[in-house]
Amino acid sequence: MRRKKYSFWLVSVPPTDHSDHECQSQGVRSCGECLAAGPHCAWCTEETFLEVGRSIWERCDTARVLLRRGCPSDRLEDPRGSTVLLKNKKITLHPKEQRTQARWHKQVTQLQPQSVQMHLRPGEPQSLEVRFKRVEDYPIDLYYLMDLSFSMEDDLPNVKKLGADLMEEMRNTTSDFRMGFGAFVDKTVMPYISTAKDMLRNPCKRTKPWPCTPPFTYRHLLSLTANGSQFAELVGGQRISGNLDSPEGNPAGSRTIGWRNVTRLLVFSTDAGFHLAGDGKLGGIVLPNDGKCHLEENVYTRGNSQDYPSVAHVAETLRRKNIQIIFAVTEEVTRLYEGLRSIFPKCAVATLSNNSHNILQIIVEAYNALTSEVVMENSKLPPGFSISYTSHCKNSGPRHGEQGRRCSNISIGDEVSFNVSITAPRCATASQRPSRVIIKPQGYGEEVEVLLSSICECSCQKDVVPHSPSCSHGNGTLECGVCRCNEGRVGVSCECDGEESGEVVESHLCRRGNASEVCSGRGECVCGRCVCGKSSKKPNYYGQFCECSDFGCDQYRGMQCGGRGRCVCGECKCLPAFRGRACECPLSLESCLSQDGQICGGRGDCHCGTCICHDNRFQGPTCELCPSCPILITQMVLVHRECVLCRAFTLGLSPEECMVKCAHLNVTLVGQTGVLATAHPSLSLHRCMEVDMEGCRVHFLLRAGENEDSIHARVALERECPSGPNVILITAVLSGSVVVLGVALLLLWKLLTSIHDRREFARFQRELEQRRWNRVNNPIYKSAITTVVNPKYKEH
C-alpha cells in the first residue's frame, strides 16, 4: 500500500469590505481610541474636516461615511490586516530523486509555507488557506514496545518473526523503513512484584525450558534500524519476566531510540491494563513522574523512585514528539484502551490474538487508518485571540467547527485544504509584542509558524507636531488632525483659557436667537462653541447650535429621501436622476412610455414619472385604458363579425356579398390562437372571440383606425369546435350502470330475504319455548304387570 501525501499552502485572503457596518465611536478622542472602538472604524486626519458644532469623535466613523462627508481619501486612517510570507519553501515533488543525498529526509517538504507574519486589526478576522500534501515514499520509524510479563510468553515467537515480515510488507509503502524494540514489566517493589531473593532472580519459579529474566521497569533493547534480521535475532534472545499485579507499568521515552523527523509510530503491545498516576503510593512512591528519560545502560533507573506518569502526561509527550501510537491489546482490555482515543491526539486500537499471530496485520491496518486522516492543531493562543478552521476535503463540501479541523479517507496524491481564521482582541487586552502560534497536522514534524501582531496605532501618530500653530498659536500638540491642549487650555483648537472661560459667556454664545436651551438641548457648550452629542440610538446632530440632523428629511415609500438621495441638515440632496422634496420624482420618462413608444400614449403629459391624462375617459399608467369604451368596441365587433367569418372561413355571407361588404377589412391569418395571446390589448387593439354557425369559437384581433377603411384583423385559423359524443364512453357508462344497478338489486333482495328468514326462525324458537305438554296417561300405554284372581280362593 502506498503512503499518502498532503500539502498545505498559506494564502492571504483579502479583508472583507466593512463599509456597511456601524462604528460606535462616541467618546473617542484620538485615532488610537478610534481603532480600538471596532474593526469598521476609520479616522479622518484632515484638520478642516469637522463642520461647526461637530464633536471630535465624529472624525471616527466608517470609511464610507467619512468619504461621503468630504474627508480626502489620502487623509483617511483605516488600516487593514495583512499576511506576509516569511519562509515559503516549495513542496518536494520527486523525493526518490533525492535519496542519493545525505540526510535527504530533512530536505523533503510537505507543508508550505513554513513561516508567516499576520498583522491583525482587532475584531477583524484574518484568514489564510493551508494546503497539505504527503510526500510519496516518505520514511517511517516504528518502535515496538512489548509487555514481557509472564502472560505474554506465547506471544514472543510471533514477535520474533515480525521483523522480516514487516520489512517486506512496508516496502509497498516506503523504501526507508526502520524498526526498534523495547520491553517493560513493572516497578520492582512490592506489591507489584515479589521482592524475595529467589523471586527477583526467577519470578516464574521454573528452570525448564529456561528460567525467566529478572523483572525490570523498562529496557531499551534495539535502536531504530533497517536490518530486519537483527530485529529477529535480538527479539529471539529475549525471555519473559513476571509480576504480581495485573496492570502493567508505563515506560518512559528514550532519547537513544534514534527517532528521525519522519513519520513516527509506536506499537504498544500488552494483554493487561495500565497503571495511573498515584498508583505508586501502594509501593510507597509519592514523587511525581518528571517525564524525563533516565537511562543507564539502556535500563530505566527511576522506576522505584518516581510515580507512574498520568495518561494526559503521556498523551502530551506523544503529541509534542509527533508520535502516533498503536495499541495492540487483547480482547479483554480492548474496551479500556478504546477510552484513550479522546485523550491521545492520534492513536489506533486493535485487538491482539492470544499469541499475537495477527500483529503484522494489526500494524499495517492501523498505519493505514492513521495516515488516511489529517487533523489540524495549534499551540496555545495568546489571551483574547480566537481561531477557527474550515476544511475542504475530498468529495465533500466545507465543514466547520471541530469537523473543520479534520479530513478523512485521504489517499496518496489527494490534496486537502483548511481555511484558518484568526481574530485579535481589542487593543486594551492585546499584547503589543508579536505573539507566536504554531499550526501543524497531528503526527507530523513540519509546522507553520504564525507571528501575530495587533494593529493598535495609527500611522499619523508618528507625525506629532508639538506646539502646533493650528492649536491656537502653539497652545497644544497636533496629532492626527486633533489638538491635545496644554494644561489650562480648552476648546477644539485650544483657543480658550480654562480659568477665564465662564458659563455665562458660554451660554450666550451657544443659544440660537432667543432660545432658552443651550445648543438646542442636543449638546454642551465648550469654550463658547456647541459640541453636539452622538448616540447609537438617536439621530446625530451638528451645526452651530446643533440644529441640524441627517434623519429629519421627508420619506418616500417608507425610505428617507426615497433611498435616492442623502439627508443633509433636514433637506434631501437627491441623486442626479431624481428631484423633489423626498427625491420622489425621476427625471427619466421611461415609466411614462406606452406600448407604442409614445409618452402617455399621446393622450397626456408625464409629470414626476406619472402620466396625467388629458381626456378623463382614459386612465392607467400610460393613459391606455378606457372603461367607457367597451360599448363602442362591441358595436365595432358586431359590424365586422360577419366579414371576419366570410373572409377567413368562407362562412355566413356568400362570396359576392363578402367581396362587396368586406372590401374595407384587411385580414391577416395566423396559425394558432396562442400567437394572438402575445399581443397586449390597448385602445386601438382589441382581442375578440365569436361563435360561428357551426358552434366553433373563432379568435381574432381588431385594430381600429381613425375610420373604417383602416381596420385590420388578425384571425387565428385554428377554431375551437366542440367534439362529438364519445360513443364508446357512453356505451361503457350505460353498461356499467345496468350491471351496477342489477347487482345492487340482487344484494337488496338477498338482504330482505335474510331478514325475513331470521324473523321466522326467531318466531319458531319462541313458540317452542312457550308450548306445554298435558300430564295424562298415554292412551296407547299398556303396563307390563298383569293381576290374576283365583276364583276358588275364599277369604276366611
Protein Blocks (a to p, Z undefined) as FASTA:
>chain_A
ZZddddddddddddddfklpccdfehiabfklmmmnomkbccdfbfklpcghiafklmpc
cfklmmmnopafklcccdddddddfbdcdddfblmlmmmpghkllmpcfbdcfbdcdddd
ehiacdddddddddehiacdddddddfbfklmmmmmmmmmmmmmmmmmmmmmoccdcddd
dddfbdcbdfkbccbfklmmmmnopabfbdcddddfbdcfbdcdfblklmmmmmmmpccd
ddfblbdcdddddfklopacdddddddddfbdcddehjlmmnopabdcehiacdeehiaf
klmmcccddfklmmmmmmmnopacdddddfklmmmmmmmmmmpmbdcdddddfkopmmmm
mmmmmmmmmmmpccdddddddehiacddddddehiacdehjllmpcehiaehiacddddd
dddddfklpcfbdcddddddehiabdcdddddddfbdfklmmccehifklgghiacceeh
iacddehiacjkopacfklpcfklmmmmmpghjafbghhhpacceehiacddddfkbccd
edjkopaccklccceehiahhlpacceehiacddfkbgcjkopacfbfklmpcfkopahh
lpacceehiacdfblkbgcjkopacfklmmmmmmmmmmmmmmmmmmmnogajafklmmmm
mmmpccdddfblmlmmmpccdfklccdddddfkopacdddddddfblklcccdddfbdcd
dddddfklmmmmmmmmmmmmmmmmmmmmmmmmmmmmmmmmmmmmmmmmmpccdddddfkb
ccfbdcdddfkbccZZ
